Amino acid sequence: MTAQLQRGLGVALWRQIADGIRAGIANGLADETGRLPPEAGLAERFGVNRHTVRAAIAALAHEGVLESQQGRGTYVRRRQRLIYPIGERTRFSAGLGDQARDTRSDMIGSAKEQATAWVAAALGLETGRDVIRLESLGRADGIPVSRSTSWFAADRFEGIAELFARTGSVTAALAGFGISDYRRTSTSIEARHAEEADTRELQLAPGAIVIVTRAVNGDLSGAPVQCSVTRFAADRVELRVEAATPGPDGSSAG
């Protein structure tokens, strides 16, 4: 049966095939050893030539989904995705727990800029007010798994970039401003194809899938302290939304 491809919509055929192979893996495309059908079989399945299939396999190999073994074929890598919980207290290192021997977040950029409409609304500011933007890369055992952009009100958190660069932790950086704890007040999640910066920083092939979260964190009084957009490599991380903790009256807390 030939899989349906969409032509003329600006998404390369090899990228569509790569996405189709990824979906097929979840639905039994590979055999019990993890081996995929030969290139000729995949070419027939998708109705394209073997060169296009080869480009799709190369992209998935680059992303760590597949590996080609000389003389044996192409196999699914049996690497389990990391589980990253989204809950009331979402923290990068604590969230990954003992799934990785080493977790770290490195600052890859920072700037003072004027708040866009979304950032201003999330932080309770007027549009155009000064905010501090932090760009960071999260790694687990040396493998990049997330790329985050966070914003903080400049008049309240001047110097937070230096604290984050020194500690590698938003929690530690906020503690430097007297915020000992904070809670997630909202999270939205969507999937999209990776942008150029995502492919570069997360070491993905062009058009790879990333899971994008938009989040707002507030201090214990409810005042917003941080908003962020985080991109997770979909083949490396599975987001798991945790149930809210019931309050004393039975309602959801946080």
JORA-V772721 format. One line per field, one symbol per residue. ss: DSSP state (H for helix, E for strand, - for the rest). psi: psi as a letter, one per 20 degrees, with the letter a starting at -180 (. if undefined). burial: # if it has 24 or more other C-alpha atoms within 12 Angstrom, else .. Layout:
ss = ???
psi = ???
burial = ???
This chain:
ss = ------------HHHHHHHHHHHHHH--------E---HHHHHHHH---HHHHHHHHHHHHH---EEEE---EEEE-----EEEEE-----HHHHHHHH---EEEEEEEEEEEE--HHHHHHH------EEEEEEEEEEE--EEEEEEEEEEEHHHH--HHHHHHHH--HHHHHH------EEEEEEEEEEEE--HHHHHH-------EEEEEEEEEEE----EEEEEEEEEE---EEEEE----E-----E--
psi = ppqpqoqjjjoqghghgghhgghhgikkhqaiijprqrhghhgggikrrhggghhgghghhhijhrppopihapqpplppqqpopobhnopfghhhcjiqhpqqpppjqqqprpprggggghjkrqpiqpqppppqppqolipphqpqpqqqphhhkpjhghgghhhkphghghhijjoiqrqphqpqprqrqqrghghghjlqqpjqpqppqpqpqqaiiipphqqqppppohihpppopqqqpprhjirpq.
burial = ............##########..#...##...#.##.#..##.####...##########.######.....####....############.##......#####..###..#...##.####...############..############.##########..#######....#.#######.....###.###.###################...#################..............#
